[in-house]
Amino acid sequence: MAVVALIVAFSAATVEAQELEPRAYANAPVGLNFLILGYGYSRGDVSLESSVPIEDAKLTVHGAFLAYARALDVWGRAGKIDVVLPYAWVSGTARVAGDLREREVSGLGDPRLRFSVLLYGGPALSATEYAGYTPDLIVGASLAVTAPLGQYDSDKLINIGTNRWSVKPELGVSKTLGRFTLEVDTSVTFYTTNDDFFGGRTLEREPLYAAQGHVIYQTRWGVWAALDATYYTGGRTTIDGKRGEQPENLRLGVTVAIPIDRRNSLKLYGSTGAISRAGGNFDTLGIAWQYRWGAGF
């Protein structure tokens, strides 16, 4: 069961669409808890708003996150609730109106709360029942809400928080074929208005549409690996009536999960921009440690 391979967001990053999260709708025994601590490193053009007057951005992001998840029984269906608390350190240079400027900032990112449920193929199971469960076709849905509680300075173009709410409904389908699992997830992210953007300007953002796909292989030793891809478009920004370029990007990645013992595991992940328009051309590497307890484990 995976909880977010998180790229920590800073002002205007389209992180909601850049997630590459295999096994987002995998089943788990009711009452099982997960605690995840992770670190990610990103470098490049880390997806600034397309309306922002920034060019030649060379930014480095060191991001840490703490996450908690719990498997639920939702009227007989398997569900999950998770919360992610990010922290980031951002540094680098960019040209603003032709002038080269430097920026260093650190602080909390916008926290995210998500609820998901398996609508088909994922019954709520006890630990004993789960031992005999074989996944086949699963259809799941989720709703994530990001709150504007991260570091934000309206006098700066580059921040860690976004100073706006976002809501992201998602639908996912997976099919298990022996040791392989094929997954496809589609989502749309809606944003509220940022009324205090860079000196009191108004920033609006259109809905952002995304689709991600994964090919996952499960070994007999419990190690699993996934080839990941995500495509997103939309999300065009408008600042005081001036519309920016519409983002359209494709990212490719890989994820490997390694069990250490019954309760602990490690997850390694990396991704890169394959096609980038209006930001998104950056590389990311990360690692996450996961601890699980409850439900008889």
Secondary structure, 3 states (H helix, E strand, C coil): CCCCCCCCCCCCCCHHHHCCCCCCCCCCCCCCEEEEEEEEEEEEECCCCCCCCEEEEEEEEEEEEEEEEEEEEECCEEEEEEEEEEEEEEEEEEEECCEEEEEEEEEECCCEEEEEEEEECCECCCHHHHHCCCCCEEEEEEEEEECCCCCCCCCCCCCCCCCCCEEEEEEEEEEEECCEEEEEEEEEEEECCEEEECCCEEEEECCEEEEEEEEEEECCCCCEEEEEEEEEEECCEEECCEECCCCEEEEEEEEEEEECCCCEEEEEEEEEEEECCCCCEEEEEEEEEEEEECCCC
